[in-house]
Amino acid sequence: MSERSGPLLRWLWADYLRPHRRTLTFAILLMMIEGSMLGVLSRMIQPMFDTVFLQGDQNALWWVGLGILMIFCVRAVSSAGQRILLTRVNQKAAAEMRSTLLQHLMRLDSGYHQINPPGALIERVQGDVTLINTTWAGLLTAVGRDLIAVIVLFSVALSVDWRWTAVALIGIPFLVLPSLLAQAYVRKRSSAARELAGRMSTRLDEVFHGINPIKLNALEAYQADRYDKLSQDRVTSEVKAATGQATVPALVDIMTGVGFLGVMIYGGGEIIAGTKTVGEFMSFFTAMSLAFEPLRRLGLMSGQWQIAAASIMRVRSVLAETPTLVSPASPKPAPAQAPKISFDDVHLTYGELPVLNGASFVADAGKTTALVGASGAGKSTVFNVLTRLVDPASGTVAIDGTPVAQMGLAELRGLFSVVAQDAALFDDTVRDNILLGREDVSDAALKDVLDAAHVSDFLNQLDAGLDSPAGPRGSNLSGGQRQRVAIARALLRNTPILLLDEATSALDTKSEAVVQSALERLSTGRTTLVIAHRLSTVRNADKIIVMDKGRVVDAGTHDTLIAREGLYADLHRLQFSEGTQG
């Protein structure tokens, strides 16, 4: 192993294996017993040949036979026990590592997820963690069982004749340099293979989430070809890694063969001369033969560790990322009632692109405020800044006079319910998509929100009613049904602020009317911010904020803004001329 292996092993032990140290200690003890039985077996070979076969001792026949039977029984029990214990720890450690990774990834800023595709992150949580835990378990087995077996077997060989042992091991020094070179090569190729695995997961994620556009545009062959190219690159990397990984065991085979040749020539002469017995040679030969396989596994493990080390470094690189959007040390309390929202000269830039350019406005408490403007005007960014998915470069965003940066993140985001154009439903039942893990909701309270959101209107159309599966991303429901489920979720959440992001823009006229009715009920008594391209959906808003290029250029009621003949009136006329107003 390389010099960098020490810190990686210490991290693995300190963070995930230390809590299971008692179980691991007992498992290692069983491994040592299992490994040492090979040495005991090889030692029994000498009396079996010299005393039983050559001298014909009947009494020795029984005790040697029963002794060998006991060796195999002890080996069987210790082998089964250590495998069960190791599997238990392995699975628990893997679950803890995946859970830690997932929780950490969910805490990282949205910007991190914008530059790291979901497929690559899934591969870190699933593929890399599986590889790490498979390898440390194999490494522990190699140390606890195989290394002990090799030590005991060599001890038996040395007890028979140290000169024979020295001859058998004459080629070992020639393994050191090739082994170090192979380890470095394996780690490099394994890192490339893990990166390719992440890219393949990303490609699959994109294909399965975009299956309908792929079909409509006849892109099946194109997407398959892109995936095939990644697959071939991964095959190349994996084969190269396997080549380096197999080098050390192959060299062990060759050096062992050289050693056996030397022992046959040197030791055979002593047996022919009568200075050594056949039993001694068979005991030595058995010990060295039995040591051959654990030696190969130990040589193979060095390469396997390099593969795991690449995955550990990938996992640790994720855990080393720290969120910049965190709660303050002494957070201020969040308001309990529908609050006033204010933006004061807020600036925000994505890279070199200004998104908010001195935006200032006030959304009155308990009122509905609409944000309108062309695409790219900064409307959605207002929502992101308000909920602290991103912090502005300058300016102040406040809720009831308290800057949002001075509130705890959980308390701040607990103020909002969001209903967006693409309702975020999970591959679970309709009930679970509304409750979202809550267990304190009575049947009566649930029925109230189902009725208010018009979910009850379509439940009888579903095979299992409320317990029907929503499907991946709500695919078993229509657009209007998904929106109504999202509204029921928001009603149950019962927060003082409501954010509506194009909540009806993708619906047909009938569904829009039903959803709009539910939204109006949901908005009652709440401070509501609405993003809309269809100006007809916000003409009754208490205030309309007109945005352009990240700035607020006008504000007022629908009638006031129309009378001013400004940007809002232009947008209104444009929608009339295109026949988009409903």
N, C-alpha and C positions, 0 to 999 in steps of 0.2 A: 504493500500500500504506500501511497505517496505521503509527503509531509502534510498535505492539506487534509488527509483523512482524519487526523486526530481531532481537530475542531469540529468536523462534521459528525463524528461519532459522539463527541461530548454533547453536542446540541441534541442529537437524537436521544441520548440517554437522559439528559437533564429534563427535556421538555415532554417526553412521551413514555419512556421506559422505566424511569425511577419509581413511579407509583406502583409498578408491578414487580418490584425487585424481589419480593419473597417468593412469588410464583416462579420467577425466572431462576432464582437460586435453586429451588427444588428441581426445576426442569434441567438445569445444568448438572446437578448432582446425578440425576437419572441418566443424562447423556454420558457422563464420565463412567458410570457403571456399565452402560451399554458398550462404550468404546473399549473399556479395559477387558471385557470378556473375550475379545479377540486375542489379546495377549495370553490370557489364561488358557484358552483353547490351544494356541500354538505350543504352550508349555506342556500340555498333556500329550502332545504327539510323541515326545521322546519316550515316556514309559509305555505308550501304546505299541511302539515298534520294538524297543529293546526288551521290555519285560514281558509283554503279552505275546507278540508275534514271534520274536526270535528265541526267547527263553521258554515260552509256552506256559507261563504262570496263570493257572485257572483263577485263583483268588484275585489277582490283579485285573483279570478280564472284567469282573463285576464292578470293582471300585473305579476303574478307569472309564467304563461305559456309563455308570451312574453319574460320575463326575462330569462327563461331557454332556449328558442329558440336563443336569442342573445348570450348566453354563448356558445352554440354549434357552432354558426356561427363564433364568434371570435376565438374559438379553431380551427376550420377548416382552416381559413385563415392563422393564425399564424403557424399552423402545416405544411401546404403546403409551406409557405414562407421559414421557417427555413430549411426544407428538401432540397429545391432547392438550397439555398445559401450554405448549408453545403456540398452538393454534388459537387458544383462548386469548393469550396476551397479544398475539399478532392481530387478531380481528379487533380487539378493543383499542389497541394503539392506532390502527388504521382509521377506525371510526372517530377517535379523538382528533387525529390529524386532519381528517376531512372536515370535521365540524369546525375546528380552529381556522382552517383555511377559508371555509365558506363565510364564517362570521367576519373574518378580517376583510375579505373581499367586499362584503356588503357594507362595511364601514368606510371603505376607500371612496374618494371623491368621484363624482360622475365623470370628470375628465380622464381618470385612469381607465374607466370602462369604455370611453370613446376611442381610445388608442389601442386597447387590448380586446380583440374579438372574443365573443362568448365561447367559441369552440376551443380556443387556446387555453382559456381559464378552466373550462371543463376538463381538459386534458391534465392540467396541473392538479386539480382536485381528485380526479379519478385515476388516470393513468400513472402519473408520477408517484402518487401516494401508494398505489398498489405495488409498483416496482420497488419502492423504498422498503416497504414492510416485508415483501417476499425476500428481499436480499438480506436485511438484517437478521431475519429468522434463519436463513441459510448460513450466514456468517457465524451466528451464535452456535448453530449446530456443528459447523466446521471446527470451532474452537473447543466446544464442550465435548463433542464426541470424536470427531476425526483426529484432532490434534492429540487428544488423550490416547486414542487407539494407536497412533503412530509412535508416541512416546513409549507406551507399554510394549508394543511389538518390537521396537528397536532395543528396549531393555532386555527382552527375551533373547533377541539376536546377539546382543553384547554378552549376555550371560553364557551363551553357547560358545562363542569365540569372537573376540573383539577384532581379530585380524580379518576374519570373513566379513564382518560388518563394515570395516574400513574399505575393503575392496568393493563391496556392494555399493557404497556411497561415493565412490571415487569421482563420479561425474557431476555431483550436486553443485560444486562451486561454479561450474560452467552455466548454471541456470540463472544466476543473479542478474547479469546485465540484460540478457534477452527478456527476462521477466519485467524489469523496470521499463524497458522500451515498449513492451506490449501493453503495460498498464496505461502509459501516457497516450498511446494510440487508441486504446479502447475508450478512454474517457472522452477524447476529442470526437470520435465517430459516434459515440452514444449521445453526446450533446446535440449533434446534428440530427440524429434520429428522433430525439425527443421533440426538437423544434418542428420537424416535419410532421410528427404525430399531432402536434397542436394545430398546424396548418390544415391537416386533413380533417380534424374535428371541426374546425371553422368552416371548411368547405361543405361538410355534411350538414352543419347547422344552417348554412345559407340555402342549401338545396331543399331541405325539408321544410323550412319556413317559407320558401318561395316557390313551392311546387306548382301552384296554379299559374303564375307568370311564366315559369319554365315550360309548362305544357302549352300555354297559349302562344308562346313565341317559338315553339318547336326547338327548344334549347337542350333537349335531352342528350344528344350526342356531344354537344359543346361542353356541357357540364361534366359528362362522363369522361371526356378526354382530359379536362383540367384535373379531375380527381385521379385519373390513371397516371398522369405525369408525376403527381405528388407521390402516388403509390410506388412507382418505379424508383423515384429518388430515395424513398424510404427503404425499399428493398436493398438498394445499393449500400446505403449507410448501415443497415442492420447486418448485411453480409460482411461488410468490412469490419464492423465491431465484433461479430462472431469469429472472424478470422483471427483477429488479435487475441480474443478471449480464449480461443482453442490452442493458441501457440504454446502457452506454458504447460498445460497437461500433455501436449504432444512431446514437448522436450523432456518432461518427466518420464514418459514412456521410453524414449530413446535412452536416456541416462540409466534408467532401471534395467533395460535390456543389456547395456554395457556392463553394469554392475553384476548381473546374474552370470554373464559369460565369464567374468573374472572369478566369481566364486566357484563356478563349476570347474574351471581349470585348476584353481588353487586348492579348493576344498576337496575336489574329487581325488586329487593325488593323496591327500592325508587319509581319506577313507580307504583307498586301495592299500595304503601302507599300514593300515590298522591303528593309526594314532587317534582316529575319530570314529565313532559308531554311526551306523545308519540312522539310528534314532535321533542322534544329535543333529545330523544333517537335515533330516526331515523336519525336526522342530525349527531349525534355523530357516529352512526353505519355506515352511508354512508361515512363519512370522513375517518374513520379507514379502511373501506373496500376498498375505492379508494386508500388509502395510501399503501395498501398491495402489489399491483403490482409494483409501482415504487420502493418500498423497496426491492422487489425481484430482480429487474433489477440492483439496486445499489449493492446488494450483489453479483450478478453474474458478475458485471463489475470488481470487485476486482480481480476475477480469470482471466477474459479476459485480464486485464492489465498485469498480470504476463506473459501471453503468448506473448503479444506484447513486453514486456520488454526483453524477451529472443531474439526476433528478432531485437530489437533496438541495443542490445549489439553485435549481429552478424554483423549488418550493420556498427556500429561504429568501430568494430575491423578491418573491411576492410578500412574504411576511415582513421584509425590510421596508416596504412601502408604508408611509405614514399618511393618514388623512390630514389635510390642512384645514378642513371645515370641522371644527370641534367645538364642544360646549365651553363657555367661559368658566373660570374657576369658581366664581360666585355669581351664578345666573340670576337674573331678575325674574319675578313671577310673570307668567303669561296671563292675559285677561280671561275672565270667565264668560263674559258676555260678548255679543257682536261688537267688534272694535272698529275704530277708524284706522285706515291704512294710508300712509303718506310716503311718497318718494320725493326726495329733495336733491336735485342736481346729481343724479346717479349716472356714473360713467362705467362702462364695461367694455373690454376689448377681448376678442378671441384671436390670439396670435397678433396679427397686425390689422385685423378687421374690427373696426369699432361697431359694437352692437347696440349699446345704449350711449347716447351722447348728450348727457345733461338732462335726462328725463325727470320731470317733476309733475306730480299730480296728487290729489287727495281723493280717496274713496271713502265716502261718509259711512258711519256706523249704521248697520241695519239696512243699508240701501244697495241697489244694484248698479254697478258701474261697469260699463262696457268698454273694451279696448278694440278699436278698429284701425285699419290701415292696410296698406299693400303688404304682400309677403316680404319678409326681411325688415319690417319696420321696427321689430324688437318686442312684439307683443308676448310671445312665449317666453322670452328672456325675462320679462317682468315677473312671470310666475316662478321661474327658476331662482331669481334673486330673492323674491319674497319668501320662498321656502328654504332658502340657503342651500340649494343644490349647487350654487356658485355664489361667491362673494364679489361685490362690485369693486372696481379699482378705487373709486372715490364716491362721495355722496352718502346720504343716509336713507335707509329704508326702515321705517318705524311702524309699530302697531300700538295704537293708543299712546303714542309718544315714546315708547321704549324701542330703541334700535333692535332689530332682530338679532344682531350679532351678540347682544347682551343677554339673550335668552338661551336656556338649554335647548339643544337640538331636538330632543324627544318632546319637550313641552311645546316648542315652536311648531313642529310638524303635527303635533296633536291638535292644533287649532284648525287644520285644513281638512276638507273633504274635496276630492277632485273627481270630476266626471269629464273624460276626454273623448275625442272623436273615436279613438280606438280603445274601447273599454278593455282594461287589463284583467282578463279572466284566466283562471288557472284550470289545469286539467283535473278537475275535481267535480263534485256535485254542485248543483245550483245552490243548495243550502249552504254548503261550505264556502262557496264563493261570496255569499252574503255575510255569513257570520265571521269568516276569517279568524277562526280559532276561538272566538268568544263562547263561553259556556254559561254566561249569566243572563242570557236572553230568554225570556218566557215565551211560550207559544203565542200568547195574546199580543205581546210586543212585536213578535216576528210577523204575525198576521197583519198588524197595522201598517208596517212598512211595506209589506208585499202589496197590500191594497193601494196604499198611497203612491207607490211607484208603478202601479199597473202591471206588476209581475203576476198577480193572481189571474189576470185576464188570459194568460197563455199557459198556465201550469197544467190545465187539463189536456193540453195538446201534447204534453211530454209523457213518455211511457211510464216513468216512475215519479212524475210530478216533481216536487221539490228535491227529491233524491236522484233525479236523472243526471247523468254525467254531462257537464258543459262541453267536454271535448278539449283537445289542445287549443289553447288560446280562445276558448269559447266557440269553437268551430261548429258545434252541434246546434247553436242558436243563431237566429237571424241578427242582423245589425241592430234592429230596434229592440229585440229581446235582450241582447247584450247590454245595451244602454240602460234598459230598465233595471236589470240586475245591478249595474253599477250605481244607479240612483238609489235602489233599495239599500245597498251597502253604505252609501253616503248618509241616507236617512238614519240608519241604525248607528252610524258613527256619531251623529248628532254634534257636529262641531260648529263653532261660531262663525267660521269663514268658509265660503264655498267658492271653488275655482272651477269654472266651466270653460273647457278648451274645445271649441268647435263641436260641442256635444251633439248637435243634430245635423251637421253638414252632410253626412254620408247616408242620410235616411230618406226614404220615399215620403211623399206628402202625408199619407195616412199615419205612418210610424212617427213622423216628425210631430204631428199634432198631439199624439198620445204622449210622447216623450216630453214635449214642450209643456204639456199640462203638468206632468210629474215634476219637471224642473221648477215650475212656478211655485208649486207647493213646497218643494225642497228649499227654495230661496227665502221663503217667508221667515222673517225674524233673524236673518243672517246677513252678514256683510258679504256681498256676492260680487266677484269679478268675472266678467264674461269676455272670452275672445271669440269673435265671430267674423266671418267673411260675408255671410248673408245678413245684410243690414236690416232685413225685415224681422229678424229674430231679436233685435236689440232696440227697435224703435221705441219701445215702452220703458227702456231703462231710465233710472233716475238721472244718470249722467252718462254721457258718452265721451270717452277720451280718444282723440284722433292722433295717431302716431305716424311719423314719417322719418325714416333714417335714424331711428334711435331717439328721437325727440318728440315731446308732446307739442303739437302745433295748434291744437284747438280743443275746446271742451265745452259741453253744454248738453241740452236736451236735443232730441231729434229735430223738432221744429225750429229751435234756435239755430242749429248748425245748418239746416237747409236754407234758412233766411240769410245766413252770412255769405253764401255762395263761395265757400272755401273748398278745401280738399274733400271734406265729407260730402258736400253737395256733388262734387265731381264723381266720387265713388258711387253715390246714389244714382246719378244719371247713367253712369256706365252699366250698372247692374240692370237698370230699366231697359236700356238699349239692347242688352244681351239677353233680356228675358229671364233673368235669374232671380228677380224679386218675386217672393211668394206671399 
